Amino acid sequence: KDGGFDTVRVNLYPFRHMGPAPDFALSNSWWQTTEWIVTNSLAANLNVILDLHEYESTGKDAASNKAKFLAFWRQVAPHFKNAPDQVLFEILNEPNGQMTPELWNETLAEALAVIRESNPARTVIIGPAFWNSIDHLADLKLPESDRNLIVTVHYYKPMEFTHQGAPWIHPTPKVGAVWEGTPAERAAIDADFNKAQAWSKQHQRPIFLGEFGAYDKAEMPSRVRWTEHVARTAERNGWSWAYWQ
């Protein structure tokens, strides 16, 4: 809050804190930590996004993790049903791998139905498959009648700049790439965002740029130029955003 932000996106990894089937009960310690985060975020007048971040587990084995996935929302949604509107639910970060666009559309509808049982008007964040990519917005199918939804996209292009030196990328992009903010570099980002904006207007869905960032192995002046252009372009389009660091 002191840094000027108004939202905190909380990346939740609950599967390791769940009991056995069929209930998959979340542990007391998990609840205590989550409650602490929500209580203190609201006290600081921050919006708080509860983001189910189990994209790796669901991407590697969507079928066997589906029960846990739905059990999470069966517990979390009613628990926070009386929370203020500043608490938002993000159904799943970056669906990928086995969570294909077709399966994701089915799964998100099931999860949304679970949430709506206890939170009929809660704002819910949902993004397209393939890592919440702008290029796959067209594959996203949302319940037409549910208008309390925000569509999220993530943006890290060009990867050779934003992910230089990132050890989790194979092969790891070499350190030393710069982003000068040339007309061509800016135009590439603008073109991607224009695609998302066109989709947004066609479907009448607001856009949340839920992740963007440049890894700290990149030089700071380039990171500043890239970040500023991405954030200001999102704002010109009327999107909300959350920086990933």
C-alpha positions in Angstrom: 0.0 0.0 0.0 2.8 2.4 0.9 4.3 1.7 -2.6 1.2 3.0 -4.3 -0.4 -0.4 -5.1 -4.1 -1.1 -4.4 -4.2 -4.9 -4.9 -2.3 -7.9 -3.8 -2.5 -11.2 -5.8 -2.0 -14.1 -3.5 -0.5 -17.2 -5.1 -2.0 -20.2 -3.3 -0.5 -23.7 -3.4 -3.1 -25.6 -1.3 -2.8 -29.1 -2.6 0.1 -30.0 -0.3 -1.9 -28.8 2.7 -5.0 -31.0 2.0 -6.1 -34.1 3.8 -7.1 -37.4 2.2 -9.9 -38.0 -0.3 -12.8 -37.5 -0.6 -13.0 -34.3 1.4 -9.4 -33.0 0.8 -9.8 -30.9 3.9 -7.5 -27.9 4.1 -5.3 -27.8 7.2 -5.8 -25.4 10.1 -2.4 -23.9 9.5 -3.3 -23.1 5.9 -6.5 -21.4 7.0 -4.6 -19.4 9.6 -2.1 -18.1 7.1 -4.8 -17.3 4.5 -7.0 -15.5 7.0 -4.0 -13.5 8.2 -3.3 -12.4 4.6 -6.9 -11.5 3.8 -7.5 -9.7 7.1 -4.4 -7.6 6.8 -4.9 -6.8 3.1 -8.4 -5.5 3.8 -7.1 -3.6 6.9 -4.7 -1.8 4.5 -7.6 -1.1 2.1 -6.1 -3.5 -0.5 -8.1 -5.6 -2.9 -7.0 -9.2 -2.4 -7.1 -11.8 -5.2 -7.1 -15.4 -4.0 -5.4 -17.1 -6.9 -5.3 -20.9 -7.1 -1.8 -21.3 -8.4 -1.7 -25.1 -8.8 -1.0 -24.7 -12.6 1.9 -27.2 -12.5 -0.1 -30.0 -10.8 -3.1 -29.5 -13.0 -1.0 -29.2 -16.1 0.8 -32.4 -15.6 -2.2 -34.5 -14.5 -5.5 -32.7 -14.9 -7.7 -35.7 -14.4 -6.3 -36.9 -11.0 -6.1 -33.4 -9.6 -9.6 -32.4 -10.6 -11.1 -33.6 -7.3 -8.7 -31.5 -5.3 -9.2 -28.6 -7.6 -13.0 -28.6 -7.0 -12.6 -29.5 -3.3 -10.5 -26.3 -2.9 -13.3 -24.1 -4.2 -16.0 -26.1 -2.2 -14.1 -25.0 0.9 -12.8 -21.6 0.1 -15.8 -20.1 -1.6 -18.3 -20.6 1.3 -15.6 -19.7 3.8 -15.3 -16.2 2.3 -18.9 -15.8 1.2 -19.4 -12.8 3.6 -16.1 -11.1 2.7 -16.4 -7.7 1.2 -16.3 -7.1 -2.6 -12.5 -6.4 -2.3 -11.9 -10.1 -2.1 -11.8 -11.7 -5.6 -11.4 -15.3 -6.6 -9.0 -16.4 -9.5 -10.1 -19.9 -10.5 -6.7 -21.2 -11.7 -3.5 -19.5 -12.8 -2.2 -20.3 -16.3 -4.0 -23.5 -17.3 -1.6 -25.5 -19.5 -0.4 -28.9 -20.6 -3.1 -31.5 -20.0 -5.5 -28.7 -19.1 -6.3 -28.1 -22.8 -8.6 -25.3 -23.9 -11.5 -27.8 -24.3 -11.0 -29.4 -20.9 -10.4 -26.0 -19.3 -13.7 -24.6 -20.6 -15.5 -27.6 -19.0 -13.5 -27.4 -15.8 -13.9 -23.6 -15.3 -17.7 -24.0 -15.7 -17.8 -26.6 -13.0 -15.6 -24.6 -10.6 -17.7 -21.4 -11.3 -20.9 -23.3 -10.5 -19.4 -24.4 -7.2 -18.4 -20.8 -6.4 -21.8 -19.4 -7.4 -23.6 -21.6 -4.9 -22.3 -19.5 -2.1 -21.0 -16.4 -3.9 -23.6 -15.5 -6.6 -22.2 -12.0 -7.1 -18.5 -12.4 -6.2 -16.1 -11.1 -8.9 -14.2 -14.1 -10.4 -11.1 -13.9 -12.5 -10.7 -16.4 -15.4 -8.1 -16.5 -18.1 -7.5 -18.6 -21.3 -5.6 -21.8 -21.5 -2.0 -21.9 -22.8 -0.6 -20.0 -19.8 -3.3 -17.2 -20.0 -2.0 -16.2 -23.4 -3.5 -13.4 -25.3 -3.2 -15.6 -28.4 -5.7 -18.1 -27.0 -8.4 -15.7 -25.9 -10.5 -16.9 -28.8 -10.6 -20.4 -27.2 -12.0 -19.2 -23.9 -15.7 -20.0 -23.4 -17.5 -18.3 -20.5 -21.1 -18.6 -19.3 -22.8 -15.7 -21.2 -25.2 -14.9 -18.4 -22.4 -14.5 -15.8 -21.2 -10.9 -16.0 -19.3 -10.8 -12.7 -16.2 -12.0 -14.4 -12.9 -10.4 -15.3 -10.7 -12.0 -17.9 -7.0 -12.2 -17.2 -4.1 -12.4 -19.6 -0.4 -12.7 -18.8 2.3 -11.0 -20.9 6.1 -11.6 -21.0 7.0 -10.9 -24.6 9.7 -10.8 -25.8 10.8 -13.8 -23.7 14.5 -13.5 -24.6 14.4 -10.1 -22.8 12.0 -10.7 -19.9 13.3 -14.2 -19.0 17.0 -13.7 -19.7 19.0 -15.7 -17.1 15.8 -17.4 -15.8 16.9 -20.9 -14.6 13.4 -22.3 -14.9 13.3 -21.7 -18.7 15.0 -24.4 -20.9 17.1 -23.4 -22.7 17.7 -20.3 -20.5 17.8 -17.1 -22.5 21.2 -15.5 -22.5 21.8 -12.5 -20.2 22.5 -9.2 -22.0 19.3 -8.6 -24.0 18.1 -5.0 -23.9 14.8 -3.4 -24.6 15.4 0.1 -26.1 11.8 1.0 -26.7 12.2 1.4 -30.4 9.1 2.0 -32.5 9.2 -1.6 -33.7 9.5 -2.9 -30.1 6.6 -0.8 -28.9 4.5 -1.7 -31.9 4.9 -5.4 -31.2 3.5 -5.0 -27.7 0.7 -2.7 -29.0 -0.3 -5.2 -31.6 -0.7 -8.0 -29.0 -2.7 -5.7 -26.7 -4.9 -4.5 -29.6 -5.9 -8.2 -30.2 -6.9 -8.6 -26.6 -8.7 -5.2 -26.6 -10.7 -6.3 -29.7 -11.7 -9.5 -28.0 -12.7 -7.6 -24.9 -15.0 -5.2 -26.8 -16.5 -8.1 -28.9 -17.4 -10.1 -25.8 -18.0 -7.2 -23.4 -15.5 -8.6 -20.8 -13.1 -6.4 -18.8 -9.4 -7.3 -19.0 -6.9 -7.8 -16.1 -3.3 -8.0 -17.0 -2.7 -10.4 -14.2 1.1 -10.9 -14.7 3.8 -9.1 -16.5 7.4 -8.5 -15.6 11.1 -8.6 -16.5 13.4 -10.8 -14.6 16.1 -9.0 -12.5 19.0 -10.4 -14.6 18.1 -7.8 -17.2 19.6 -4.3 -17.0 17.4 -1.9 -15.0 17.0 0.9 -17.6 15.6 -1.7 -20.1 13.3 -3.1 -17.4 12.0 0.4 -16.6 11.3 1.2 -20.3 9.6 -2.2 -20.9 7.5 -2.1 -17.7 6.4 1.5 -18.3 5.3 0.8 -21.8 3.4 -2.3 -20.9 1.7 -0.7 -17.9 0.8 2.5 -19.6 -0.5 0.7 -22.7 -2.7 -1.5 -20.4 -4.1 1.6 -18.7 -4.8 3.3 -22.0 -6.9 0.3 -22.9 -8.7 0.6 -19.5 -7.2 -2.6 -18.1 -6.2 -3.2 -14.5 -2.8 -4.8 -13.9 -0.6 -6.6 -11.4 3.2 -6.7 -11.8 4.9 -10.1 -11.2 8.3 -10.0 -9.4 
